[in-house]
Each structure stands twice: as structure tokens, then as C-alpha cells.
Amino acid sequence: MLFDIQNNILEIKDLYGDIVRQFDLSDFGFGKKAEINHAASTRDRSTVAISFQVVDLDGFKITKRHNEGILLCDMNTGDINMIYEKTCHDVMFDKADDGKLYINTKGTIASLCIANKEITKIYKFRNFVEAPINMKQSEDGKYLLFSKYKSDNRVLHLINLEANSLESIVGITFGYDFINNNEVIHSLSSGLKIYNIQGKKNSTPIPNASKLLKLAKDSPYVHQISEALHISGQDKLILNDVFAPHAFLKRIYFKVRITSHLKDFSKWCSMDKNFGDFQIHFENPLPYGRGEMYTYGDFSKEIFVINDGYDNCYIYDGDKAYTLEQYRPIHIN
């Protein structure tokens, strides 16, 4: 699902641009400068939670806060309610319990019980953290992944929710996801690594782009990359990055970036979870490898949504590609 706000109206759309539900936000001060920090949905898409702030800005500096918190939107009845009235940068439904949210509020990761609005602190950062931390939860609900910046590096952390313990996985990361309940795939500046949670060790199935080509040598798709690299003249393309992994169903998706002094583009590719069956799906619509992937669908058909980090979505459903401007994806845990 996708969302946008225009003239105090929150629109929830499906992936083909049809409006599913509208919500009137007049009572929450959205006539001023409103900013949506994050949006999440339950798996059955019956409830959407949106973290927001209504502020006055001087450039990028917030000069006055008018309203902020989390809105809970019932997709069946059209009801909308404020369930939290403080700053919240990230929001995500618990995989096993639709009545619980995970939130990041002013440097504290906490769980929020929707029924009684009770807050349970999980982890408090040493320093104030205002940027999103991109939380992800394992399928069994036991672990929580998040990342935050430290000394200009994006550090990947893992929380054991049962033991309430924290560990750092890697000092620099360019994307991450759970492959299963015990393995996390993540990328450095180039290459893909797998972290084994129980063994507390990293392995490197694809250390660089050269290894990728060797693993994919029997794929009917690999010639598309090989041919792109063999361009005559001075504008020689270089396959230099494999990054931004995303696990969905039985496959691992990632970006392959190809550059020269004149060109810079990337392709979204995938392999099975044994790093075989290499496929190329589509060229990334954004330059310099930008864009985050969201995946929807079932085992018969995947739908890919690439968000540019602002208010535009690029959607690929396997048959065609199209753009929905001014809309952003809703995260389904």
C-alpha cells in the first residue's frame, strides 16, 4: 500500500493507484507544515499506523512544534485515533501481535501496547538520535534489527527481545534484512555478508562483483551485465558494487552498480538463498544506486516498489513499470 496527504486528507492507495481509504486529518493540525516520519501496516492491511509531526521550519531547523505522535487508521471502519502524543521517528507492527507497535522516540526504542497505550522501553541510546533507524524483525519475533550513524558510519545492531540484550554486527552497512530466524544478510561498501546470530560470525558469500559473475556464470541473465562492461572506446564501464540486500519469499534481492566517468546506473538482481539462479529484474530508476526496495505479493507474483527517499514511488509488477508521484510506501512487517 501507498500513502499521501493533500489538503488535510490522508489517502491510502493500492499499488496500482486506486484509492482504498481516505481519512480526514483536520483535527490533528495538518493545515500547518506536516511531515510524515514513517508509516506501517498490519499484515492483513486492516490497520495503518502513521508517525507524524506538525512543525514550523526555518530552513531545515524546527522552530516550533504544533503537534506530533502516532495516528492509528482503521482501514475497515475509516476511524482514526491518536494513540501516542510525543515525537516518534519510526513505527512498526510486531509480527506476532497486531496489538503492539515498536517505536523509536527521541533515542529510545520501545514497544507500545495499542489497547492501553502502555510503553515498555527496550533500548535507550547513549546520545539523542533523531534520524530513522530502519527497524526490522525476525519472523519468529525474537530479534530486532536497526541501524544508526556513529562517526559518519552506519552501524548495524541486533536486539534479542527475549533476553533484552544488544550486539553490534558491523560498523558500516548499506542495507540489511533477515534471511531466516538465525541469519542476517547485509552489505558493506561492496559485497554481501551473512551474520549467523547463534554462532556470532560473519561469512562472505559474495565479497565483490567479480565473485558475483563467477557464481552467475551459468545464468542466462549474466550476459546482460557482461555485454554492458565491454564497451569500446575510453568510456569503459566498471562493475564495482553489489549492495542493498533485501530478502523476500525464497530469494535475495540486491543492487549491482555499474559506473564509468560518464555513466552511473544500477540493476536490481536476485539469487536464491543458496546464491544460485541469478536473475536481473529491472534497471534501478534512480542514479548513484539510490532508492530503497519494498516488496509485496505472493509466491506467484512479486511486486517491487522503489522509494526515492522523498515522495515518489517507482513500481514494477513484472509486466510493466510505472511511477506514482507524491506517494510513499507503507511498511508491512
Backbone torsions as a table, in degrees:
resi	resn	phi	psi	omega
1	MET	NA	157.1	-179.3
2	LEU	-127.3	161.0	179.1
3	PHE	-142.7	157.6	173.8
4	ASP	-157.3	155.5	176.9
5	ILE	-123.9	124.5	176.7
6	GLN	-138.5	126.6	176.0
7	ASN	53.3	48.7	177.1
8	ASN	69.1	10.4	179.6
9	ILE	-113.2	123.1	173.6
10	LEU	-89.2	121.4	178.0
11	GLU	-107.5	127.8	172.8
12	ILE	-105.7	123.0	-178.8
13	LYS	-118.6	156.3	171.0
14	ASP	-81.5	-179.2	-173.7
15	LEU	-74.7	-2.9	177.6
16	TYR	-109.4	10.3	173.4
17	GLY	91.0	2.1	179.0
18	ASP	-85.0	136.1	-178.8
19	ILE	-72.3	126.6	178.6
20	VAL	-94.2	-41.3	-178.0
21	ARG	-160.0	145.3	174.5
22	GLN	-118.7	144.2	179.2
23	PHE	-129.4	134.6	178.4
24	ASP	-86.3	122.0	-176.2
25	LEU	-105.4	14.8	-175.4
26	SER	-56.8	-35.4	-176.1
27	ASP	-74.4	-5.7	-175.8
28	PHE	-112.5	17.1	173.0
29	GLY	74.6	25.7	-176.8
30	PHE	-78.0	2.0	174.5
31	GLY	-70.8	-20.2	176.1
32	LYS	-87.1	-163.5	179.4
33	LYS	-73.9	106.7	-178.6
34	ALA	-106.5	140.0	178.6
35	GLU	-132.5	128.5	177.0
36	ILE	-92.1	122.5	179.3
37	ASN	-82.7	-42.4	-175.2
38	HIS	-163.0	154.9	176.2
39	ALA	-138.8	138.3	-178.5
40	ALA	-139.6	157.5	-178.8
41	SER	-134.4	153.3	169.0
42	THR	-69.5	163.2	-176.6
43	ARG	-63.4	-33.8	-179.8
44	ASP	-84.6	3.9	176.7
45	ARG	62.3	23.1	-179.2
46	SER	-85.5	-20.3	-177.1
47	THR	-138.1	136.2	177.8
48	VAL	-121.7	132.8	175.2
49	ALA	-111.2	133.5	-178.4
50	ILE	-128.3	123.5	173.0
51	SER	-93.5	135.4	-172.1
52	PHE	-145.9	166.4	169.4
53	GLN	-146.7	141.1	176.4
54	VAL	-113.8	112.1	-169.3
55	VAL	-138.2	164.1	166.5
56	ASP	-100.0	136.3	-177.4
57	LEU	-119.0	142.8	168.7
58	ASP	-118.6	93.9	-168.9
59	GLY	70.1	-120.7	176.7
60	PHE	-100.4	1.2	-176.8
61	LYS	-92.4	129.9	176.6
62	ILE	-79.2	120.3	-179.2
63	THR	-98.9	-25.1	179.3
64	LYS	-156.7	135.7	176.4
65	ARG	-102.7	128.0	180.0
66	HIS	-99.8	-39.2	-178.3
67	ASN	-163.0	148.8	178.9
68	GLU	-163.7	161.9	179.0
69	GLY	147.2	-151.0	-179.2
70	ILE	-127.3	128.9	174.6
71	LEU	-102.7	137.0	177.3
72	LEU	-109.3	120.8	-174.7
73	CYS	-111.6	121.4	178.5
74	ASP	-88.8	112.0	-175.5
75	MET	-72.3	-18.5	179.7
76	ASN	-84.4	-44.5	-174.8
77	THR	-98.2	-21.5	-175.0
78	GLY	85.5	3.7	178.3
79	ASP	-72.7	147.6	176.7
80	ILE	-137.6	133.9	-176.3
81	ASN	-140.3	147.5	172.9
82	MET	-84.6	123.6	-179.3
83	ILE	-113.8	-6.5	179.3
84	TYR	-153.8	134.8	-171.2
85	GLU	-123.0	38.8	174.9
86	LYS	-134.2	173.9	179.9
87	THR	-59.5	133.3	177.1
88	CYS	-143.5	121.7	-176.2
89	HIS	-96.2	-30.2	179.2
90	ASP	-132.4	148.0	175.8
91	VAL	-145.3	139.3	-177.8
92	MET	-154.4	134.7	176.5
93	PHE	-75.2	144.2	173.6
94	ASP	-66.1	139.0	-177.9
95	LYS	-62.7	-36.3	-173.8
96	ALA	-96.3	-14.8	-172.6
97	ASP	-139.9	103.4	179.5
98	ASP	-66.2	-11.3	179.4
99	GLY	-89.6	9.0	-178.5
100	LYS	-133.1	136.9	176.7
101	LEU	-113.4	148.4	165.7
102	TYR	-103.0	133.1	-175.6
103	ILE	-133.2	155.2	173.0
104	ASN	-119.6	109.8	-174.9
105	THR	-128.5	109.6	178.4
106	LYS	49.7	48.0	173.8
107	GLY	85.5	13.4	176.5
108	THR	-127.5	125.8	171.5
109	ILE	-88.2	129.1	-176.2
110	ALA	-144.9	163.6	170.4
111	SER	-105.3	145.3	-178.6
112	LEU	-124.6	118.8	175.3
113	CYS	-80.0	119.8	-175.9
114	ILE	-66.4	-36.9	-175.2
115	ALA	-63.9	-48.7	-176.1
116	ASN	-113.8	3.3	178.4
117	LYS	60.6	25.0	179.1
118	GLU	-78.3	134.7	-179.3
119	ILE	-103.2	131.1	174.4
120	THR	-121.1	115.4	-179.0
121	LYS	-71.6	135.9	179.3
122	ILE	-107.9	-46.7	-179.1
123	TYR	-154.3	135.4	177.6
124	LYS	-114.6	127.4	178.9
125	PHE	-70.8	150.5	178.8
126	ARG	-66.7	-39.0	178.3
127	ASN	-115.7	156.6	-179.9
128	PHE	-60.8	130.9	179.7
129	VAL	-123.4	115.1	-178.7
130	GLU	-103.9	-20.3	-178.4
131	ALA	-75.2	152.3	174.6
132	PRO	-58.8	149.4	-177.3
133	ILE	-116.6	1.2	170.3
134	ASN	54.4	67.0	-178.1
135	MET	-74.0	144.9	173.3
136	LYS	-141.6	146.0	-175.2
137	GLN	-120.5	142.6	176.5
138	SER	-68.5	158.7	-174.9
139	GLU	-61.6	-35.0	179.9
140	ASP	-82.1	-1.5	177.2
141	GLY	78.8	5.2	-173.5
142	LYS	-83.2	-31.8	-172.7
143	TYR	-121.5	151.1	178.4
144	LEU	-129.1	125.0	176.0
145	LEU	-98.9	144.1	169.9
146	PHE	-156.8	163.7	177.7
147	SER	-133.3	149.9	174.9
148	LYS	-148.5	159.2	-176.5
149	TYR	-85.9	137.4	175.1
150	LYS	-142.8	119.0	-178.3
151	SER	53.1	44.9	177.7
152	ASP	68.8	6.3	175.1
153	ASN	-108.2	145.8	179.5
154	ARG	-93.3	106.8	-174.0
155	VAL	-93.2	132.3	-179.3
156	LEU	-96.4	129.0	-177.5
157	HIS	-123.2	154.4	178.3
158	LEU	-129.3	128.1	176.5
159	ILE	-110.0	129.3	169.7
160	ASN	-86.2	107.0	-174.2
161	LEU	-69.5	-26.1	179.2
162	GLU	-77.0	-41.1	-178.4
163	ALA	-93.8	-8.5	-177.6
164	ASN	54.7	46.1	179.7
165	SER	-118.9	155.5	-175.4
166	LEU	-126.6	141.0	171.6
167	GLU	-142.1	149.0	176.4
168	SER	-92.8	133.2	-178.0
169	ILE	-93.6	-45.2	-175.8
170	VAL	-156.4	151.3	-176.1
171	GLY	-82.3	-24.5	178.6
172	ILE	-133.3	129.3	179.2
173	THR	-140.5	144.6	177.8
174	PHE	-125.8	48.1	179.3
175	GLY	122.7	147.7	-176.8
176	TYR	-165.1	158.7	177.9
177	ASP	-168.6	160.2	173.0
178	PHE	-80.4	130.2	169.3
179	ILE	-83.2	-42.4	176.7
180	ASN	-152.6	-168.2	-176.0
181	ASN	-71.0	-12.2	-176.5
182	ASN	-122.0	-0.7	-176.4
183	GLU	-133.9	138.1	178.3
184	VAL	-120.6	126.6	174.5
185	ILE	-97.0	137.0	179.7
186	HIS	-149.6	166.1	-177.2
187	SER	-126.3	146.8	170.8
188	LEU	-94.7	-152.2	179.7
189	SER	-64.4	-28.6	172.2
190	SER	-154.7	139.7	179.3
191	GLY	100.7	161.2	-178.0
192	LEU	-118.0	135.7	177.5
193	LYS	-120.5	155.6	174.5
194	ILE	-122.2	126.0	177.2
195	TYR	-101.3	123.7	176.3
196	ASN	-90.1	116.1	-172.9
197	ILE	-66.6	-46.1	-178.2
198	GLN	-68.6	-42.3	-179.2
199	GLY	-82.2	-12.5	-179.9
200	LYS	55.2	42.5	-179.0
201	LYS	-135.0	149.5	174.1
202	ASN	-100.4	139.8	168.0
203	SER	-118.8	162.4	-174.5
204	THR	-128.5	85.1	-179.2
205	PRO	-67.4	-32.9	178.2
206	ILE	-131.7	92.8	-177.4
207	PRO	-73.7	-25.0	-176.4
208	ASN	-162.0	179.2	-176.9
209	ALA	-67.7	-32.3	179.1
210	SER	-62.9	-41.1	177.7
211	LYS	-64.4	-37.9	177.7
212	LEU	-58.6	-46.2	-178.9
213	LEU	-63.8	-34.4	178.0
214	LYS	-68.4	-43.6	179.3
215	LEU	-64.8	-31.6	-173.7
216	ALA	-99.3	12.8	-171.5
217	LYS	-61.1	-26.7	-179.0
218	ASP	-93.7	-0.2	-178.4
219	SER	-77.8	137.6	176.0
220	PRO	-66.0	-12.2	-178.8
221	TYR	-87.7	-22.8	-168.0
222	VAL	-64.7	-24.2	-179.9
223	HIS	-64.3	-24.9	179.1
224	GLN	-62.6	-38.5	177.7
225	ILE	-77.8	-43.9	-178.5
226	SER	-59.8	-43.0	179.6
227	GLU	-65.7	-36.3	-179.9
228	ALA	-65.6	-27.6	-176.9
229	LEU	-81.4	-20.1	-175.9
230	HIS	-101.5	71.0	178.5
231	ILE	-107.2	127.4	-178.0
232	SER	-72.2	164.0	-179.3
233	GLY	93.5	-170.5	-174.7
234	GLN	-82.0	-19.3	-177.6
235	ASP	-83.8	70.2	-178.4
236	LYS	-84.3	125.4	-179.8
237	LEU	-82.0	147.4	-179.0
238	ILE	-125.7	128.6	174.2
239	LEU	-83.9	105.7	-168.4
240	ASN	-124.3	-6.5	-178.0
241	ASP	-142.4	138.3	167.4
242	VAL	-129.2	114.7	-169.0
243	PHE	-158.5	-178.5	175.9
244	ALA	59.1	56.0	-178.3
245	PRO	-71.1	150.0	179.9
246	HIS	-148.4	119.1	-178.4
247	ALA	-93.6	131.7	-179.8
248	PHE	-150.4	127.9	-176.9
249	LEU	53.8	-119.5	-174.8
250	LYS	-104.4	13.2	-174.4
251	ARG	-130.2	162.3	174.9
252	ILE	-115.9	120.4	179.8
253	TYR	-99.0	148.5	-179.8
254	PHE	-160.8	166.0	178.2
255	LYS	-101.5	140.4	172.2
256	VAL	-114.7	119.9	-175.4
257	ARG	-102.7	132.0	-179.3
258	ILE	-121.8	128.6	-173.5
259	THR	-136.1	161.5	167.7
260	SER	-152.6	-174.7	178.1
261	HIS	-76.0	-7.0	178.0
262	LEU	-115.2	-25.3	-173.7
263	LYS	-125.4	155.3	174.3
264	ASP	-156.1	108.5	178.8
265	PHE	-146.5	166.2	-179.9
266	SER	-142.2	156.1	179.3
267	LYS	-122.4	139.8	173.2
268	TRP	-84.3	122.6	-177.4
269	CYS	-124.7	175.2	175.3
270	SER	-154.7	160.6	171.9
271	MET	-140.0	162.2	174.3
272	ASP	-73.0	175.4	-172.4
273	LYS	-75.2	-2.5	170.3
274	ASN	-100.9	9.2	179.3
275	PHE	62.4	41.8	170.0
276	GLY	-121.7	-177.0	176.8
277	ASP	53.8	58.2	179.2
278	PHE	-65.9	134.0	177.2
279	GLN	-137.5	147.7	171.1
280	ILE	-108.1	129.4	-174.9
281	HIS	-100.7	-52.3	-179.7
282	PHE	-167.2	162.0	177.0
283	GLU	-78.9	137.9	179.5
284	ASN	-63.6	131.8	-175.2
285	PRO	-75.6	-9.2	-175.0
286	LEU	-112.8	147.2	-178.9
287	PRO	-76.6	165.0	174.2
288	TYR	59.2	26.5	176.5
289	GLY	72.5	13.5	-177.8
290	ARG	-72.5	165.2	174.8
291	GLY	108.3	138.0	179.1
292	GLU	-111.7	138.3	-177.6
293	MET	-91.6	137.6	168.0
294	TYR	-121.5	140.1	-178.3
295	THR	-122.3	141.8	178.9
296	TYR	-137.7	168.4	174.6
297	GLY	117.0	-165.3	-178.6
298	ASP	-131.5	-167.7	-175.5
299	PHE	-69.3	-16.5	-178.2
300	SER	-89.0	-25.2	-176.4
301	LYS	-158.8	125.6	176.5
302	GLU	-96.3	146.9	173.4
303	ILE	-122.2	127.9	-176.9
304	PHE	-107.9	135.2	174.9
305	VAL	-122.3	123.1	177.0
306	ILE	-107.0	121.8	-179.8
307	ASN	-102.5	134.8	-176.3
308	ASP	-85.8	5.7	-179.9
309	GLY	87.2	-4.1	179.0
310	TYR	-119.9	-111.8	-175.6
311	ASP	-133.0	37.0	179.3
312	ASN	-134.4	142.8	178.0
313	CYS	-122.4	140.7	174.6
314	TYR	-115.1	121.6	-168.8
315	ILE	-117.6	133.3	178.8
316	TYR	-127.8	123.4	-178.8
317	ASP	-113.5	16.5	179.8
318	GLY	91.6	-24.4	179.8
319	ASP	-106.7	-35.7	-178.1
320	LYS	-154.8	164.3	177.8
321	ALA	-119.2	140.1	177.9
322	TYR	-152.1	166.3	-173.9
323	THR	-119.5	138.0	171.1
324	LEU	-118.0	103.9	-179.1
325	GLU	-75.8	149.0	177.6
326	GLN	68.6	16.7	176.9
327	TYR	-121.8	148.0	179.7
328	ARG	-125.8	152.8	-177.9
329	PRO	-77.9	150.6	173.7
330	ILE	-98.5	127.5	-177.4
331	HIS	-76.3	126.9	174.5
332	ILE	-111.9	112.4	-173.7
333	ASN	-67.2	NA	NA
